[in-house]
Amino acid sequence: PTPAPTAWLTLHRAMTEATAAASAVAGASVAALAASSSSEQSRPAIVAAAAAVGGVGGFLLWRMMGGKADDKKGSETGGSSSSIAVERALQLLDDLHRNQAQRQGDALDEMAYCLTVERWVLKLSGGPDLVSPALRLAARAQHLARNEVRRENFPEGRDGYLEWRAVFKSRQIERLTQILQQAGVDQATTSRACRLLVKDLPPKDDREMQTLEDSACLVFLEDELATFQIGKDAQKIVDVLQKTWMKMSSAAQSMSLVLDYEPHIFGCFIEAIAAAEKLDRQETPMVAPRLPRACVTLLRKSWSQVPKDLFSFEFFERLFAEDRDLQQICSHMVVQNPPNAWKVVQQMIDLLDVESVPRLERFVHALAATSSCFGKLRLSHLALLKRALVRTVTNHVSKQEKRAVNRAWEAFFYALAAVAAPYLVLENRPEELAAATASPLPMPGGGAHAAVIAANGAALLEMSLNITALSQGGTKAPEEVLAKLFEARGWLIDCVRDEVNAYCGLLSSVYAQVNPEDPSVESSSTGPSAAEETERRRWLRRAAEVPMRVAELALGTATACLPCKSCIKASLKGDWIAGAKLLRNAYEISLKNVVTNLRDM
């Protein structure tokens, strides 16, 4: 039988290795014969034979190691330049950078910037031995001639930018060529270094160009971002970080996640990743409750008592003690970097002021999206996260404060869940939704499941009508009925999300009510303000409005389908009845919830 292609390759490699080894042994034998030969006349011929035989072995070994491809690569990257010439060129570049004045607003001077880019190039490439001379020269030539061609000397707008960019690139090529020629670097390496410097190569198709792009992005994130973000709003920072993330390779993205960011910047980074990876399915996040001032004060006071360096350890220890399977879920690099857990909580605590809550909503929504995508976070995990968080914080407060602090952090968690849970509930498979319902967290509750079964009921009716229309002699359902079913199904799915949001918001508003007489509450607290009472009643009203909407949709959908009952194919009668029963059950459950919530109001 004919061997498979992989077998041929294995056989060919084995034969090549054997031939190379045999040639090398033969060469060594002939060389030994030459050394022992007493004939001066025959010795040159024997030595020549040894060189020829040994050379065959060396050539085969070289080809076996990919010599042809490496040679081509070396030609493309300018790898043939002598190390002396390259070192001389690097020294000339360093001398030039040392004489450049640091621009106002720059985090690094020219010399430090180039050395930092080179450091990242070496790290991304796996060490200095794996970096070509051209790539190393391009890294150390960053910002070359930047002070000679200034952007402000060209017109504003895109046309002015393009004109400046063309002149700048031309000047960089001119200056780098002069320096490398002066150092004695060969033409191939010079040409390659110039193309890398001015980004004249597509990063997706050129590994070294991508490495240089990655290095510049990582320098920006590690050393320049803290200065860049001063005076800029959060959305501007998110936009810049999103573009930066999209420029980087997966290796550089992984490295960027473990850099040390301020909580505010880390929050923007999470939002940027969610946007860049298109994880943000909804245009706007769900609304979170605005917590009362007294509750926010108590949250910040108790959070300040938690040791920053111990929080992550204690939190994950409690979390994994509850469910060891969460260790695999929390294995992503973002979670494995201990300070990040503290930064996430700190960022959310900082955004609790009423005017900052829209920003909190965007951050929590992005956090849920990225955690679901990269960490496989599911709705059933929220109960475990809540217990680990609340217990970690309350462990560091006095016995007298525990009850009030516990309620405040319960309110805080449900406020976050009002945004995160609606996203996660629509990501869950049926078995995951059942697991989430069974978890010790009161959502998704009966209201959300009423919306689910109503959507399934509408889908069964729609299926029965569609199959009947396709069967022989079947009657096509009126277009308005099919349109009503399709529309209702989409609205009911939205109601699942809205119900989870409303119930979490209601729980948060209940837990957030602080007793002014509690000794752990600051004496300045005099009960809820008018605005805080309005916020509480808003969530009570919303908790009644969503189930009312489900009841209306279930009833309207069933009513619209009544005229089609007699047209349904006999084999589909069971599905038709099941769909109608599901809509009826959803209607009854939702009305019960409306009555209960109106009574609380």
ZIWO-V776827 format. One line per field, one symbol per residue. psi: psi as a letter, one per 40 degrees, with the letter a starting at -180 (. if undefined). burial: # if it has 24 or more other ideal C-beta (glycine too) atoms within 12 Angstrom, else .. A space follows every 10 residues. Layout:
psi = ???
burial = ???
This chain:
psi = ihiidddddd dddddddddd dddddddddd dddddehehd dedddddddd dddddddddd ddddefdddd ddddddefee iidddddddd ddddddddeh ihihehdiid dddddddddd ddddeeidee hiddddddde eiehededgi deeiiiiddd dddddddddd dddddddddd ddefiidddd dddddddeff ihddehdddd dddddddddd ddddddddeh eiiddddddd dddddddiid ddddddeeih iidddddddd ddddddefeg didiiihiih iidddddddd dddeehhdee dddddddddd ddhddedddf eidddehded dddddddddd eeideedddd dddddddddd ddddefhide eddddddddd dddeeeiidd eddddddddd dddddddddd dddddeeiid dddddddeif hfihaddddd dddddddddd ddddddddde iheihhiidd dddddddddd dddddddddd dddddddddd dehhhdehde hidehfiiid dddddddddd ddeddddddd dddddddddd edeedeehid eedddddddd dddddddddd dddddddddd .
burial = .......... .....#...# ..##..#..# #..#...... .....#...# ..##.##..# #..#...... .....##### #...##..## .###.##..# .......### ########## #####..... ########## #######.#. .......... ...#...##. ###.###.## ..#.##.### #########. #.#..##### ########## #####..##. ...#..##.# ##.######. .##.###.#. #.######## ######..## .#..###### ########## ###..#.... ##.###.##. .#...#..## .#.##.#### ########## ##...##.## ########## ########## ########## #######... ########## ########## ########.. .##.###.#. ########## ########## #########. ......#... ##.###.##. ########## ########## ####...#.# #...#..#.. .#..###### .######### ########.# #..##.###. .#..##..## .######### #.##..#... .
